[in-house]
Amino acid sequence: MQNASQHVLQHRVYTGTPAFPEICGLSLQPQGYRVCVKGAVVELGPTRFKLLQQLMNNRERLLTRTQLFDSVWGRSVYIEERTLDAHIQRLRKALEPFNKADLIQTVSGAGYRFSAHSQPAKEERSQ
């Protein structure tokens, strides 16, 4: 006979829906490459979803372009550098109607970060 904690553990294992915390009003749903913002569902393609997931998992930390390339596309795939910029731009555009586009910040010459803190004006001008 199972005790209550074993039953709960088994239930979690079989649901297939890991809980992702809400961060800055965004909640990830990996099963459908979706992000929920204030109750609304934003459909993202797999690449943009992976980018957002990487940025959110490393919030407040700079991720270099190389780190993002490796984590999203892998090391064995050659991707033009501007491809990353285009995906970031489209990701921001998808979040714009919810006033969340500014959570993805460009760090000039270095990479990107997910941050709830405003960027200094100097960095914003250099984008």
C-alpha positions in Angstrom: 0.0 0.0 0.0 1.3 3.5 -0.9 1.5 6.4 1.4 0.3 9.8 0.4 3.7 11.2 -0.5 4.4 8.2 -2.9 1.1 8.8 -4.6 1.8 12.5 -5.1 5.3 11.7 -6.4 3.8 9.2 -8.9 1.2 11.7 -10.0 3.9 14.3 -10.7 6.0 11.8 -12.7 3.1 10.8 -14.9 1.5 14.2 -15.6 4.3 15.2 -18.0 3.6 18.9 -17.2 6.5 20.4 -15.2 5.6 23.5 -13.4 7.5 26.6 -14.6 7.4 29.6 -12.3 6.1 32.9 -13.5 8.9 35.3 -14.1 8.2 39.0 -14.7 4.6 38.1 -15.7 5.7 35.5 -18.2 5.0 31.8 -17.8 6.5 29.2 -20.1 4.5 26.2 -21.5 7.1 24.0 -23.2 4.7 21.4 -24.5 3.2 23.8 -27.0 6.1 26.4 -27.4 3.8 28.9 -25.7 4.3 31.7 -23.2 1.4 33.0 -21.2 1.3 36.7 -20.4 -1.4 38.1 -18.2 -3.6 35.1 -19.1 -3.1 35.5 -22.8 -1.3 32.8 -24.8 1.5 33.9 -27.1 2.4 31.2 -29.7 6.2 31.0 -30.4 8.1 28.8 -32.8 10.6 26.3 -31.3 13.6 28.5 -31.9 12.2 31.7 -30.3 10.8 29.6 -27.5 14.2 28.1 -26.8 15.8 31.6 -26.9 13.2 32.9 -24.4 13.6 29.9 -22.2 17.4 30.2 -22.1 17.2 33.9 -21.3 14.6 33.4 -18.5 16.5 30.5 -17.0 19.5 32.8 -16.8 17.7 36.0 -15.8 19.8 38.9 -14.8 22.8 37.3 -16.4 24.5 38.2 -19.7 24.4 35.4 -22.2 26.9 35.8 -25.0 26.0 35.3 -28.6 28.1 32.1 -28.5 26.2 30.7 -25.5 22.9 31.4 -27.1 24.0 29.8 -30.4 25.2 26.7 -28.6 22.2 26.3 -26.4 19.5 26.9 -29.1 21.1 25.6 -32.3 23.9 23.4 -31.1 27.6 23.5 -31.9 27.4 21.5 -35.0 25.2 23.9 -36.9 26.5 27.0 -38.7 24.2 29.9 -38.3 24.7 33.5 -39.5 25.3 35.9 -36.7 22.4 38.1 -37.9 20.0 35.1 -37.5 20.2 35.5 -33.7 19.4 39.2 -34.0 16.4 38.5 -36.2 15.0 35.9 -33.8 15.5 38.2 -30.8 13.7 41.0 -32.8 10.8 38.7 -33.6 10.6 37.5 -30.0 10.5 41.1 -28.8 7.7 41.9 -31.3 5.6 39.0 -30.0 6.0 40.3 -26.4 5.4 44.0 -27.4 1.6 44.0 -27.1 2.0 43.0 -23.4 4.7 45.6 -22.7 7.2 42.8 -22.1 9.6 43.4 -25.0 12.0 45.4 -22.9 12.7 42.4 -20.6 15.0 41.2 -23.4 18.0 43.5 -23.3 20.8 43.9 -25.8 24.3 44.3 -24.3 26.2 46.0 -27.0 29.0 43.9 -28.4 28.4 41.1 -25.9 25.0 39.4 -26.1 21.6 39.5 -24.5 20.0 39.3 -21.0 16.6 38.9 -19.5 16.1 41.5 -16.9 13.3 43.3 -15.1 15.6 46.2 -14.4 15.8 49.1 -16.9 18.9 49.4 -19.0 21.0 52.5 -18.5 20.4 55.1 -21.2 23.9 54.7 -22.6 23.3 51.1 -23.5 19.9 51.8 -25.1 21.4 54.4 -27.4 24.1 52.0 -28.6 21.6 49.4 -29.8 
